[in-house]
Amino acid sequence: MAPSTLRGIHQARWTTREWENLLSIHAGQGDWIAEMGVPAMLGNYQIGKDSVRFEPRFPLEAGVHYRAVFQPGRLPDARGAKPAPILSEFRRPSPAATPVTVVTQVYPSGALLPENLLKFYLHFSAPMRRGHIYDHIHLLDEAGRETELPFLEIDEELWNPAMTRLTLFIDPGRIKRGVKPLEEIGPALEEGKRFTLVIDQATLVDGATVLEDHERQWQFVPVDPWSPGRHRLLVQTTIEDLAGNNIGKLFEVDLFDSVQPRLTNSTVALPFEVR
């Protein structure tokens, strides 16, 4: 910036409002015209040797989108037609999320397992916390669909004294012949098919949901920007349209068509990746 311009700003002894008319910083709106209608970020303005510097009152938040708007037509020596505003967008990068505790080993470790497998042993690099473990452990089939209730969910949870090894039982009712769970739901593991045991790395993503277009559209907006990596959207199969059709099955079924005797999954998993 020209020295004469900086001298003019210094001599004007601007108020905070006048400074904001020249240079304003806004967060999270995504539309600079809309942002001009809301209060600018609080902070101090300083005149340097060849520039104007803005120091925010509070530190910038990681992952938040910011926009700086500079109005050259507001300079003391501006003449004639007002030039267009100069915009600059920036975002402070989010710190890399490094898990404190990781899964170090899963037994059995073989790629080929029997259909009547009874249990897994999950080993962790540090002590874990008891409670709600079955909300974070999933068995997925080849299509990424979650197997319904594959594990024997024991309230006391089978941890070793150091809380670093969990014994995870497949529900015996999904293995033993002649019992109802096997006959009605089917086996948790099936011969000739590929499955994936998934241990969640983090808890649920916090955010807000909105129903739009007369309940025909569902939208989820996370509180924080999506972190890079793999995510899964779990959809309850009980969600239905006005005619009673849901994700699990149609309300009206042709009686001449064969009907699947086993229960459908209670959720459908839709994997996606953020880069």
Secondary structure as the mmCIF struct_conf table of DSSP 4:
data_model
#
loop_
_struct_conf.conf_type_id
_struct_conf.id
_struct_conf.beg_label_comp_id
_struct_conf.beg_label_asym_id
_struct_conf.beg_label_seq_id
_struct_conf.end_label_comp_id
_struct_conf.end_label_asym_id
_struct_conf.end_label_seq_id
HELX_RH_AL_P HELX_RH_AL_P1 PRO A 3 ALA A 12
TURN_TY1_P TURN_TY1_P1 ARG A 13 ARG A 13
HELX_RH_AL_P HELX_RH_AL_P2 THR A 16 LEU A 22
STRN STRN1 LEU A 23 ALA A 27
BEND BEND1 GLY A 28 GLY A 28
BEND BEND2 GLY A 30 GLY A 30
HELX_RH_AL_P HELX_RH_AL_P3 TRP A 32 GLU A 35
TURN_TY1_P TURN_TY1_P2 MET A 36 GLY A 37
BEND BEND3 VAL A 38 VAL A 38
HELX_LH_PP_P HELX_LH_PP_P1 PRO A 39 LEU A 42
STRN STRN2 GLY A 43 ILE A 47
BEND BEND4 LYS A 49 ASP A 50
STRN STRN3 VAL A 52 PRO A 56
BEND BEND5 ARG A 57 PHE A 58
HELX_LH_PP_P HELX_LH_PP_P2 PRO A 59 GLU A 61
TURN_TY1_P TURN_TY1_P3 ALA A 62 GLY A 63
STRN STRN4 HIS A 65 PHE A 70
HELX_RH_3T_P HELX_RH_3T_P1 PRO A 72 ARG A 74
BEND BEND6 LEU A 75 LEU A 75
TURN_TY1_P TURN_TY1_P4 PRO A 76 ASP A 77
BEND BEND7 GLY A 80 ALA A 81
HELX_LH_PP_P HELX_LH_PP_P3 LYS A 82 PRO A 85
STRN STRN5 ILE A 86 ARG A 91
HELX_LH_PP_P HELX_LH_PP_P4 ARG A 92 ALA A 96
BEND BEND8 VAL A 100 THR A 101
STRN STRN6 VAL A 103 TYR A 107
BEND BEND9 PRO A 108 PRO A 108
BEND BEND10 ALA A 111 ALA A 111
TURN_TY1_P TURN_TY1_P5 GLU A 115 ASN A 116
STRN STRN7 LYS A 119 PHE A 124
BEND BEND11 SER A 125 ALA A 126
BEND BEND12 GLY A 131 GLY A 131
HELX_RH_3T_P HELX_RH_3T_P2 ILE A 133 ASP A 135
BEND BEND13 HIS A 136 HIS A 136
STRN STRN8 ILE A 137 LEU A 140
TURN_TY1_P TURN_TY1_P6 GLU A 142 ALA A 143
BEND BEND14 GLY A 144 GLY A 144
HELX_LH_PP_P HELX_LH_PP_P5 ARG A 145 ARG A 145
STRN STRN9 GLU A 146 GLU A 146
HELX_LH_PP_P HELX_LH_PP_P6 THR A 147 THR A 147
BEND BEND15 GLU A 148 LEU A 149
STRN STRN10 PHE A 151 PHE A 151
TURN_TY1_P TURN_TY1_P7 ASP A 155 GLU A 156
STRN STRN11 TRP A 159 TRP A 159
TURN_TY1_P TURN_TY1_P8 PRO A 161 ALA A 162
BEND BEND16 MET A 163 MET A 163
STRN STRN12 ARG A 165 PHE A 169
STRN STRN13 ILE A 170 ILE A 170
HELX_LH_PP_P HELX_LH_PP_P7 ASP A 171 ASP A 171
HELX_RH_3T_P HELX_RH_3T_P3 PRO A 172 ARG A 174
TURN_TY1_P TURN_TY1_P9 ILE A 175 ILE A 175
BEND BEND17 LYS A 176 LYS A 176
TURN_TY1_P TURN_TY1_P10 ARG A 177 GLY A 178
BEND BEND18 VAL A 179 VAL A 179
HELX_RH_AL_P HELX_RH_AL_P4 LYS A 180 GLU A 184
TURN_TY1_P TURN_TY1_P11 ILE A 185 ILE A 185
BEND BEND19 ALA A 188 LEU A 189
TURN_TY1_P TURN_TY1_P12 GLU A 191 GLY A 192
STRN STRN14 THR A 196 ILE A 199
BEND BEND20 GLN A 201 ALA A 202
HELX_LH_PP_P HELX_LH_PP_P8 LEU A 204 ASP A 206
STRN STRN15 GLY A 207 GLU A 212
TURN_TY1_P TURN_TY1_P13 ASP A 213 ARG A 216
STRN STRN16 GLN A 217 PRO A 222
BEND BEND21 VAL A 223 ASP A 224
HELX_LH_PP_P HELX_LH_PP_P9 PRO A 225 SER A 227
BEND BEND22 PRO A 228 PRO A 228
STRN STRN17 GLY A 229 GLN A 236
TURN_TY1_P TURN_TY1_P14 THR A 237 THR A 238
STRN STRN18 GLU A 240 GLU A 240
TURN_TY1_P TURN_TY1_P15 LEU A 242 ALA A 243
BEND BEND23 GLY A 244 GLY A 244
STRN STRN19 ASN A 246 ASN A 246
BEND BEND24 ILE A 247 GLY A 248
BEND BEND25 PHE A 251 GLU A 252
TURN_TY1_P TURN_TY1_P16 LEU A 255 PHE A 256
BEND BEND26 ASP A 257 ASP A 257
BEND BEND27 ARG A 262 ARG A 262
HELX_LH_PP_P HELX_LH_PP_P10 LEU A 263 ASN A 265
BEND BEND28 SER A 266 SER A 266
STRN STRN20 THR A 267 VAL A 274
#
